[in-house]
Amino acid sequence: MTRVFYRHQALLSGLISFAVILLVWQLVVDLGFVKAFFLSTPTRMATEFMRQLKTGEIAANLSISLYEFAVGLGLAIAAGGVCGVLASWSRTLEAIFEPFVWFTYSSPTIAFYPMFIAWLGLGAPTIIAIAFLFAVTPIYANTLSGIKNVDQDLTRAALSFGARKTDLFIKIALPGSVPILVAGLRLAVGRALTGVVAAELFGATAGLGFAIAYYGQKLKTTEMMVNLVLIVICGVICTQILSLLEAATDKWRTGPGR
């Protein structure tokens, strides 16, 4: 029993912590410290979740939000990754990209929402565009930083053995920058999900963000909380997938101590 606990200590500790939070949450409401109207309870949310699941509401909203999230994040990875790689090879390109990248990073992206509605109309295209703008900057910045800060000793050693630029990129730069790239992906996942939900709150007709706004306006706390928790779960799952990806590429990485 002890051996099993130590082998899965992180997972079990997390589950125990989560169970304690749910228990305290339930007791705080049941004992009257907080009214259910303001916070709902895990049991009420579980009942409401099953209702929305049976009616197909969750499947419809979740599929729409995940589609917008996946497309926006995919475009951000493609554009940010390619621009980051190009900028790492050329200081001129880095200087050209930098004003646009930091402008999108420092400006309140959601303020562009009315403009995107005028250009793209209400619905998925506008939401995808917002998610893209939220996510592209960390992808670009971490790709650029990861490749530029690759181990120079390895680079010089490879050059001394006649390595070409493509060899340096594939066998040294990419493996050596995996931790920074994954960190950028983690930031991009959270920002893309934020962009999707924020855009859906304002002017969508479906999606988890729309459901939160709809039930919030009707003051239906339990129904709203179900969709809010689903968003949190989606973010946690995506983050864990990235952790598994980082672990899977561990043997491929290069750098000091590898």
N, C-alpha and C positions, 0 to 999 in steps of 0.2 A: 504493500500500500504506500509506504513512504517512498519507495523507488518510483512508483507511478506518479506521485505528486511532484517530485523533483524533476522528473522528465517533462512534465507538462505544467510546470509551476506558473509560467506566465499566463497560459490559457485559463487554468483553474483560478488563479488569483483575480483575473479579469472577470470571470463569470461570477465569482463570489461577490466581488465589488458591485457588479451590476445588479445582482439579486438583492443585495442590501439596499441599494438605492431605490429599487422598485418597492421593497417592503416599507422603507421609511416614507416614501411618497404615498403609498396606500394608507398607512397609519395616520399621517399628518392630516389627510382629508377625512378619513373615517372618524377620527377623534375630534374633529371640528376645529382644528387649528387654522385650516384654510378651507374656504368654501369650494365645493366641486365645480362651481361655475367658473372659477378663476383658473383651476389647474387640472380638472378632471381626475381620473384615477386609472392605474394600469388595468384594472378589471373592466371598467367601463370602456376603455379604449380597445381592449381585446374583443369585447362584444361588438363594438362598432366596426372594428376591422373585419370581423367575420361577415357582418351585414354588407359592407361595401365590397367585400370580396365576392359574395354571392351575387350581388347585383351587377358585377362587372365594372363598377366604377373605378376601383383601384387599378385593374388591369388596363383600362383605357387611359387613365391619367398617367400611370407609371410608364406605359409604352411611349406615349407622346413626349414626356419629359426626358426619358432616356434617349430617344431618337435625337431630339434637339441637342442634348448634352453630348452624345457621341459624335454627331456631325460637327458641332462647334469645336469640341476638343480635338477631333481628328484634323480639322483644317488648321487649328492653332499649332498642332504638333508638326504638321507638314510645312507650313509657312515659317514658323519660328525656328524649327530645326534646320531647314535649308538656309535661311538667312543667317542663322548663328554660325553654321559651318562656313558659309561664304565670307562672313565678316572675320572669322578667325584666320582665314587665309589672306585677307587683304585689308590693310588699315584704311585704305580709301573707301572700301565698301562699309567698313565699320563706322567711319565718320559720316557716311551718307545715311545709314540706317538709324544711327543713334538718336537724332532729333525726333524722328517719327515714333520710335520705340518708347522713349522716355516721355514723350507727350501723351501717349496712350496710358502709360503707367501712372503718371502724376495727375492726370485729369480725371474728374468724376465720370467714368464711362457711362453710367446709367443716364447722365444728362443728355447723351446723344440719342436716347430712345425716341423722342418725337421726330427727330430727323430721319431715323431709320424707318419709322412708320410712314413718313412722307415718301421715302424712296421705295420701300419694299412692301408696305402695307401691313396690316395686322396679321399675326399668325407666326408660323414656324420660321420663315426667312428672317424676320426681324429678331426673333429670339436667338436664332443661331448666330446672327451677326454680333449680338451683344455678348453671347458666350465666347465667341472667337476673340473679341477685343479684350475680354477679361483674362483669357488664358494665354494669349500669344506672347505677352511680355516675359513672364517667367521662363517659358520654353526657350525663347531667344537668348535671354540673359544667361541662363545656366548652360546652354549649349556653347555659347561663346566663351564663358568663363572656364568651363570644363576642358575644352580643347586647347585654349591658350595656356592654361596652367598645367599642362601635361608634364610628366617627369622629363626634364631636359637631359639627364644622364642617359636615359633609355633612348631618347631621340638621337643624341650624338653617337651612341653605340651602334644604333641601327644604320645611321648614315655612313659610319666607318666601314660597315659591311656591305655598302652599296644599295641600301634600301631606297625605293622610289617614294614619291609623295603619296601615292595610293597605299603603299605598304605602311608608311608612317601613320596615315589616317586610320586604316582598318585594323592594324595590329598593335598600335600604341595609343593613338589619340582617343579612339572610341572606347577601348577597354579601360584606359586610365581615367576617363571622365565619367564612368558609369555612376558613381555615387552622386556627383553633382547633377547629372542628367536626371536621375531618379528623384532627387530633391526638387528639381524644376517641375517634373511631372506631378509630384504631390501638390505643389503650389497651384499648378495649372488645373488639376482636378477640382480642388476646392473653389478656385475662382470661376471656372466654367460652370460648376453647379450653382454657385451664387448668381452668376449672370442669367442662367436659365430661370431660376426661381424669381429673381427680381423682375425680369421682363414679363414673366407670366403673371405676376401680381398686378401689373399695370394694365395689360390689354390683351390677354389671351382668352380663348374660349374653352380651353381644356388644358390638362396638365396638373401636376401637384401644386405648383404655385397658384394656379387659378383656383383650385379646390380650397387652398388655405384662405385666399381672399374672399371667396364665395361664402364659406362657412363662417369666417371671421365677421363679415358684414351682417350675417344673420345671428351672431352671438352664440353659435353652436360650438362650444369649446372642445368637446370630445371629438366631434367630426374633424375639426380643424387640427387638433393634436395628432390624430392618426396620420394625416398627410405630412405633418411636420416631422414626425418620427420616421416616416418612410424616407424622407429626404436625407435625414441624418444617417440612416442605415445604408443608403446608397453611397454616401460619402465614405463611410467606414469600409464598406466592401471594396470600393475602388482603391482606397489606401492600402488595404491588406493585399490586394492583387499586385500592387506595385512593390510591396515588401517581398512578396514571393518572387517577383520578377528580378529584383535586386539580388536575392539569395541564389536564384538560378544562374545568374551571370557572374557569381562570385569567382569561380574558377577561371573565367575568361579575363578578369581584370588584371591590369598591370600596374606597377608602381612600387614604391618603397615597401619592402617586406613581403612582396608577392612572389 
